[in-house]
Amino acid sequence: MLKKQTAGLVLWGAIIFVGWNALLLLFFWTRPAPGRLPSDSALGDDPASLTREVIHLAEDAEAELERQRGLLQQIKEHYALWRQRWRVPTVAPPAWPRVPVTPSPVQIPILVIACDRSTVRRCLDKLLHYRPSAERFPIIVSQDCGHEETAQVIASYGTAVTHIRQPDLSNIAVQPDHRKFQGYYKIARHYRWALGQIFN
């Protein structure tokens, strides 16, 4: 399958390359010289101008062919890199004996962000109801704001959830035109702290 695609790609590249060069050659032969309109009588009357025109066309064609050679070389280099990347090894590596390994269960902690809403109970009830394993999916509730009623709701779950509290409840120094976004700055600080606690 890969060889057929490769052969098709090379064939189409060659067709495009030859067609492009044919169009360029046709263009150079039919274009007028800059600064004057060619006429058969003018070229016939002055053989030197005809020679100059032919030499000029040959130089243009040679320069264009050189540019096309460079493009073809780039295509070949990219094609070689592409073949190396997608090359399928012909010899299979030696098979190592398989040792049965019992994978340790991966823990995926669930982080709940809370602040001053005692309705966090609904979220925690659903998480506790739907999680398949308490060992694999520990629930951690990170609370900001220091709201006591919310802290009591979280504490009522006992060891079913882990309760952590954002230690820094101070205001954040912001620019005067950003004071209305003070709450967003606090939320961002809390997310950073809570995620840092989980990952570290």
Residue, then its C-alpha position, 0 to 999 in steps of 0.5 A: m500500500l505504501k509503495k503504491q502511494t509512493a509510486g503515485l506521488v513520484l509519478w505526479g511530481a514528475i508530471i507536474f515538474v515536466g508540465w511546469n517546465a514546458l509552460l515556462l519554455l512556451f512563455f519565454w518563447t512567446r513573450p515580447a522583449p521589454g521596451r518594444l513590440p517584436s515584429d517579424s519585419a523588425l527581426g528580419d531586418d536586423p539579424a543582430s537584434l534577433t541574435r540578442e533576443v535568442i541569447h536573452l531567451a536562452e539565458d532566461a530559460e537557463a536561469e529558470l531551469e537552474r531554479q527548477r533543478g534546485l526545487l527538484q533537489q529539495i523535493k528529492e531531499h524531502y522525499a528521502l526524509w519522508r521515506q525514512r520516517w515511514r520506513v517499516p522495519t523488514v526484520a522484526p526485533p527479537a521478542w523478549p520473554r513476557v513476565p506477567v506484571t500486575p499493574s498497580p492501580v493508578q490514582i486519579p484524584i478528583l479536585v473540587i474547588a469550593c469557596d463560600r457555597s454550602t451547596v457544594r454538598r450536591c456536587l460531593d454527593k454525586l461524586l461519592h455516588y458515581r465514583p467506582s473506587a475510593e482508593r483509585f479516585p480520592i476526592i480532595v476539596s480545596q476551599d478558599c474564602g474561609h466561609e465557615e458554613t461551607a467548611q462545616v459541610i465539607a467536614s461532615y463527610g469525614t474521611a470520605v473526602t480530603h479537605i484542604r484550605q487556601p492559606d492566603l486569603s489576603n487581597i491581591a495588589v492589582q492595577p487601579d483599572h483592574r480592581k473590578f477583576q479582583g475576584y478573578y485574580k483570587i480565583a486564579r490564585h486559588y486554582r494555582w495553589a490547589l493544583g500545585q497541592i495535587f500535583n506536588 
